[in-house]
């Protein structure tokens, strides 16, 4: 059994971590989302960090500028990808799709906010039907679901879909006017269109987050990601009374022996 000294030391260490602005797990850059199946539900693996308070995995991508088309700029990335590994957890031919949740968030240098400087939004494109797109605006999601891929004969999927960062002023042309430098955050969920007995074969996954870099330094972008993974100082301070109560109860139990 742990001694009072050892337990109190662990509590103090937990409090110190909660109050450290940049305490985080070892971070892997732009790792693929790793879908799996467990108890009939789609699972999400591969996120090196998780959002504080929700436990949602956090993934990364970086918008780059390919060659300008017809004099217009197109900001895009196909990272992160989706990789089940081989052999995969699904049955051959099973469908894996994505769904947008919530609204776009923008990192203003100190906080994630629900507005973007030039009404930017993120477009996520179906791999099989490019016309089937979802647009994630700060006000919410427009569109339904889009396909990622179907499982190969080994039950595996490894696919990269396209993400676009677009300035709302030029949305009709599918090309963005110059977009604001910063980090952008979207929330997705994995689902399936494969039916079994008239209902989806697998339950939807829990949500996950993708943070995109558009022109920030690596250090500045990492700061935006770390802000998702650790509590605000005010939130961390709210943990102290609870930790103090735990310590008091441990001491009282020890003294009553």
N, C-alpha and C positions, 0 to 999 in steps of 0.2 A: 504494500500500500504506500502511496506517495506521502511523504512527510508534509507537515504544514509549510515548512520552509520551501520545499520543492514546488508545491502547488502555488504558493504565493509568488514565487519567482516566475512561474509560467504565466500567471495572470498579469504580472507586471510586464513581461515580454510582449504579451498580446496587446496590452494597452499601448506600449511603445510603438509597435508596428502600426496600430490603428492611427496613431498621431503623426506618423512619418509620411510626408506628402508623396514621396516617390517609392514607397515600399511596394514591391511587386515581384511576381514570379519571373523566372528566366524567360526572356521574350524571344519568340521566333518571328521573323519578319515574313509577311505575305505567305503564310502557310495555307495549304488547301483546307477547305472544309471537308471533314471526314464523316460522311453519313454512315450509319449502321442501322441494324434492326435489333430491338430487344423487347421481348414480350409483346410482339405485334405492333410496336411503335417505332417510328423513325427517330434515331438518336443523332446527336451532333458531337463529334470529337475533333480534336486538332487545335482548338483555341488555346494559345499559350497563357492568356489572361482571361478573367471573367469580370463581368460588371458587378460592382459593389451593390449589394442589396437584392439583386435578381439572380446572380449566378450565371447569367447568359454569357456564352463564349464570345470573345471579341476576335475578329479577323481583320486583316489589313489589305489595302490595295493602294495603287498610286496612279492617278490620272496623268497620262502622258499625251503629248500632242503629235500625232502622226503628220505626214505631209499634208499641207493645206489643200483642200479640194475646192476648185473654182474660187480660190481666194478666200475661202471661209475656214475657220478653225474648228477642229473637232477634237474634243478632249475625251479620251476613252481608256479603258483598261479591261483585261479579261481575267484579272486576279482579284480575289482568290478563286481558284478552281474548286471542283467537287470531285473527290477521289475516295471511293469505298475501299480501295485495295483489292488485290486478287488472291484467291477467289473472293467474290463479293458476298455480301449478306443477303442479297435479293435473289429472286427467281429470274431466269432468263426472260427478257421481254417486259419485266416490271417497269413501270414508269416512275420517274422521280421528277417532281416539279417544285417550283418556288412560289411563294406568296409574300407580298409586301405587307408590312404592319406599321402602324403609326405614321409619323411624319418625319421629314428630313430635319436633321439638326446640324448646326454650324458652330465651329469652334472660333470664338472671338478673341482668343488669346488668353482668356482666363476662365471662361465658362462655355458649356454647350447650350446654345440657345435655339429657339424654334423659329428663327428668321434667317434669311440669307441675304447678303448685301445687294444682289441684283436679281432677286427672285430665282436663283438657280434651283434646278431640280435634278434628280438622278433618274435616268431611264434604264430599265433592265429588260433585256431582249430575249425572247424565246428562241432557243437554238434551232427548232424545227420550223417554226412559223414566225418569221421576223416581224410580221404585222401584229402579232400578239405581244404587246408590250405593256409593262406597267410603269407608270410615272410616279415617283415618290417626291411629293412637294412638301413644303413646310406645313401646309394645311392638311395633309393626309395623302392617301394612296388613290390613284386613278387607274383602274384596270383590275383584272382578276388575277389568275395564275398564269405562269408560263412554264414550259417544259425545259428541264435540264438535259435529260437523256433517258434512254431505256437501257436496262441491264443487258450485258452481253451474255453469251452462252455460259460464262463462268459466274454469272450473277453480279458482275462488277460494273462500275461506272467510273470513268475518268473524263470529265468534260469541263471546258471553260466557257462560260457565257459572257456576253458583252454588257458592260456598264458604261453609260455615257453621262457626263456632267454637262448640262445644257443651261444656257441663259434663257430665261423665259421669253425674252424679246424676240428670239429667233426660233422658238419652238416649232413653228409650223414647217420650217425647212429642215428640221432634224439636225441643224447645225447650231452651235452656240456662239453667240458673240463672246468677246473676251470675258472669262469668268473670274470671280474673285479668288485671290490666293487664300488658302486656308484649309482646314480639315472639315470633311463632311461625313455625317453618320447616318446609316440606314439600318432598319431592323427587318429581318426576313424570317421566314419559317419554311420548312420543307414539308411537302405533302405528296400525295400520289393520285393519279387519275385512273390507276388500275383498280378494277372492282372485283370483289369477291362476294357472290350472293347479293349483288346490287348495292353494296356499300364499299367504301374505300378499303383496299386490302390492308393498309397500314394506317395507324393513327398518326396525326400530324406531329411533327417534331416540336420541341420547345423552341421559342424564338432564339435568334442569335444576331449579333451585331457585326457590321462591317464599317470600319473607319477608313476613309479615303484621304490621301494626301494630294493636294493640288498646290505645289509650289513652295511648301514650307521646308525649312531645313529639317534634317533628320531629327535633331534635338528638339525642335519646336513641335514636330509631329508626334514624337514619342511622348512629350509632355501631355498632349491632348489625349492620347490613349491611356496613359497612366491615370489621368484625372477620372476616367471611367472606372478604373479598377480599384481605387482607394477612396475612402470616405472623405468628405469635406471636413476640415478641422472642427466645425461646429457639430457635425454629426458624430465625429469620433468622441468629442467631449461628452456627448449624451450617453456614451457607453460607460463612462467612469462610475456613475452611481451604481449601475448594475454590477460592475466588477468589484466595487467596494462591498456591496451586499454579499457577494459570493465569498469574499475574503473574510468578512465578519462571521458568516455561518460556519466556515471551516474552522476558524479560531474557537468559536463557541463549542463546536463538536469536539475539538481536541481537549478543551478545558473540562468537559463533562465526562471524560473517560476515567 
